[in-house]
Amino acid sequence: MSLTRRSLMEATASRFGWRRAYRDTTQVDALLTEQTETTYTEAADHAALATAKNDDALAVQPGVLDVRGRVLADVLYLEGVLVGARNRGLPPELIERLEDAVDHGHEMTVLLAATVRTTAAVHTAGH
């Protein structure tokens, strides 16, 4: 099945709250590779656009704030998944991986918040 067709099917399904689960690590690996390749392809021009747009510290701030908000929302979603996995007694190795992802996500939100604060501090110090 083509990427476009699968993407449309998955987008439609997600609107109804349906998600597909993959039973085979080969399928998961293929999906992860495809996801990575698609994202890098879509972001290919990002560096040039960001260079043109982000000409001072305050110009960086809104984008970093947006990313932090999305990461925080995703981490809180993963926390819910983790709680559900624990409550259902799912395999310990899955719970451990979820804990790692949640911890890393929280660390990332802290780093992003520090970056946002730095944009304001650098701007203030420069004026």
NORPE-V389324 format. One record per pair of residues at least 4 apart in sequence whose ideal C-beta (glycine too) atoms are under 7 Angstrom apart, sorted by the first residue. I is the first residue (numbers start at 1). GAP is how many residues later the second one is. Records with the same first field share a line. If there is no record, write none. Layout:
I->GAP  GAP
This chain:
1->4  5
2->4
3->4  31
4->4
5->4
6->4
7->4
8->4
9->4
10->4  10
11->4
13->5  7
14->4  5
22->5  6  9
25->4
26->4
27->4
28->4
29->4
30->4
31->4
32->4
33->4
34->4
35->4
36->4
37->4
38->4
39->4
40->4
45->4
46->4
47->4
48->4
49->4
50->4
53->6
54->5  6
55->4
57->62  65  66
58->61  65
60->4  59
61->4  55  58
62->4
63->4
64->4  48  51  52  55
65->4  51
66->4
67->4  45
68->4  41  44  45  48
69->4
70->4
71->4  34  37  38  41
72->4  37
73->4
74->4  31
75->4  27  30  31  34
76->4
77->4
78->4  20  23  24  27
79->4  23
80->4
81->4  17
82->4  13  16  17  20
83->4
84->4
85->5  9  10  13
86->9
90->4  5
92->4
93->4
94->4
95->4
96->4
97->4
98->4
99->4
100->4
101->4
102->4
103->4
104->4
105->4
106->4
107->4
108->4
109->4
110->4
111->4
112->4
113->4
114->4
115->4
117->4
118->4
119->4
120->4
121->4
122->4
123->4
